[in-house]
Amino acid sequence: MKQIIAIAMVVGVLLLVGCSEQVTVQEPVANDEVHTFDSVPVGITHRVLIDSGKFSPADLTIKAGDSVEFVNMDYRQVSEFDNYDGRRLNEREAYEDCLANGGNRKVCDQNADAKSAEMGVRHTITFNGLIVDVELPPGASTTHQFSEKGLFQYFDTYEPGIQGSILVQ
């Protein structure tokens, strides 16, 4: 009986060894090769402030792929400048709204002056030759990315004397 048990055990071990998969473990190989990835150049964002009736800086030189953020920081009061009818757009709108709602001229003038002082001056960023014409209320900003090289001139349609240029190299 002991022989039968011993033979059965040997056959069992042989079956286990014969039916199992052989797994080969590969050792990591030291590699002196360094992998590098080409980085995509990310453009820089430049800032042009609109303040006291001018762009600052008015003229800017940048690289293709860079962006320019235009920020309206012009909080001048209406009395400091004149528009075609003696009123700045936001003051005129407040004045006309007041009159349309039954206000008298004196009260409407005071309301419009207060609104203008609170709101500041609206400007635009308008480029010659580009389809870019953005109105910027005080405190607002807009960003434009320049992908092509060239000279791009811009101005404010409300105050055409305010001008600047972007040279993209």
C-alpha positions in Angstrom: 0.0 0.0 0.0 2.8 2.3 0.7 4.1 1.8 -2.8 0.8 2.7 -4.3 0.7 5.9 -2.3 4.3 6.7 -3.2 3.6 6.1 -6.9 0.4 8.2 -6.8 2.3 11.0 -5.2 5.1 10.9 -7.9 2.4 10.8 -10.7 0.6 13.8 -9.0 3.9 15.8 -8.8 4.7 15.0 -12.5 1.2 16.1 -13.5 1.5 19.4 -11.6 4.9 20.1 -13.2 3.8 19.1 -16.6 0.6 21.2 -16.6 2.0 24.4 -15.2 3.2 27.3 -17.4 6.8 28.3 -17.2 7.1 32.0 -16.5 10.3 33.9 -17.6 11.1 37.0 -15.7 13.1 39.6 -17.6 15.5 41.7 -15.6 15.5 45.4 -16.5 18.4 46.3 -18.6 20.3 49.5 -17.8 19.8 52.0 -20.6 21.9 55.1 -21.0 19.6 56.5 -23.6 17.7 59.6 -22.5 14.3 60.3 -24.1 13.6 64.0 -24.8 10.3 65.5 -26.0 10.1 68.5 -28.3 8.5 71.2 -26.4 5.9 73.4 -28.1 6.8 77.0 -27.6 4.3 78.8 -25.5 3.9 82.5 -26.3 4.3 85.2 -23.7 1.3 87.5 -22.9 2.2 91.2 -22.9 -0.1 93.9 -21.4 -1.1 97.2 -22.8 -3.0 99.5 -20.4 -5.4 102.1 -21.6 -5.2 105.0 -19.1 -5.6 108.8 -19.1 -6.5 108.8 -22.8 -3.5 106.7 -24.1 -2.2 103.2 -24.7 0.8 102.3 -22.5 3.0 101.2 -24.1 1.6 102.4 -27.4 4.1 100.6 -29.5 5.2 97.1 -28.7 7.5 94.5 -30.3 6.6 90.8 -29.7 7.3 87.4 -31.2 4.9 85.3 -33.4 2.8 83.3 -31.0 2.7 85.9 -28.3 -0.5 87.5 -27.1 -1.3 91.0 -26.0 -3.9 91.8 -23.3 -5.5 95.2 -23.5 -6.8 96.5 -20.2 -9.0 99.6 -19.9 -7.9 101.4 -16.7 -9.2 104.8 -17.8 -11.4 106.1 -15.0 -11.2 109.8 -16.0 -14.2 112.0 -15.3 -16.2 113.3 -18.2 -15.1 116.9 -17.6 -11.6 116.0 -18.6 -12.4 115.4 -22.2 -15.0 116.1 -24.9 -16.8 113.9 -27.4 -18.6 114.9 -30.6 -21.6 116.1 -28.6 -19.8 117.2 -25.4 -20.7 113.9 -23.7 -18.9 110.6 -23.4 -20.9 107.6 -24.5 -21.7 106.2 -21.0 -22.6 109.7 -19.8 -24.9 110.3 -22.8 -26.6 107.0 -22.3 -27.3 107.8 -18.7 -28.6 111.2 -19.6 -30.9 109.9 -22.4 -32.2 107.1 -20.2 -33.0 109.7 -17.4 -34.9 112.0 -19.8 -36.8 109.1 -21.4 -38.0 108.1 -17.9 -39.4 111.5 -17.2 -36.5 113.2 -15.4 -35.8 116.9 -15.7 -32.6 118.1 -17.4 -30.9 119.3 -14.2 -31.4 116.0 -12.3 -30.5 114.0 -15.5 -27.2 116.0 -15.8 -26.3 115.2 -12.2 -27.2 111.5 -12.7 -25.2 111.3 -15.9 -22.2 113.0 -14.3 -22.3 110.6 -11.4 -22.7 107.6 -13.7 -19.8 108.8 -15.8 -17.5 109.3 -12.8 -18.4 105.9 -11.5 -18.0 104.1 -14.9 -15.0 105.8 -16.4 -14.3 105.9 -20.1 -15.1 103.3 -22.7 -12.5 102.6 -25.4 -12.1 100.3 -28.3 -9.3 98.2 -29.6 -9.6 98.4 -33.4 -6.9 97.0 -35.8 -6.3 98.2 -39.3 -6.5 95.2 -41.6 -7.7 92.7 -38.9 -11.2 91.8 -38.0 -10.7 93.0 -34.5 -12.9 95.7 -33.1 -13.6 95.2 -29.4 -15.3 97.7 -27.0 -13.8 97.8 -23.6 -15.8 99.3 -20.7 -13.6 100.5 -17.8 -12.0 97.6 -16.0 -12.6 95.2 -18.9 -9.9 93.5 -20.9 -9.4 91.6 -24.2 -6.5 89.4 -25.4 -5.4 88.8 -28.9 -2.8 86.3 -30.0 -0.6 87.2 -32.9 0.4 84.2 -35.0 1.7 86.0 -38.1 4.6 88.3 -38.5 4.0 91.9 -39.5 3.2 95.4 -38.3 -0.3 95.8 -36.9 -1.6 99.3 -36.2 -4.5 99.8 -33.8 -6.6 102.8 -32.5 -9.6 103.7 -30.4 -12.7 104.5 -32.5 -14.1 106.7 -29.8 -10.9 108.7 -29.6 -9.1 108.2 -32.9 -6.1 110.1 -31.6 -5.3 107.2 -29.3 -3.1 105.0 -31.5 -0.5 102.3 -31.2 1.2 99.5 -33.1 2.3 95.9 -32.5 5.4 94.7 -34.4 5.4 90.9 -34.6 8.8 89.4 -35.4 
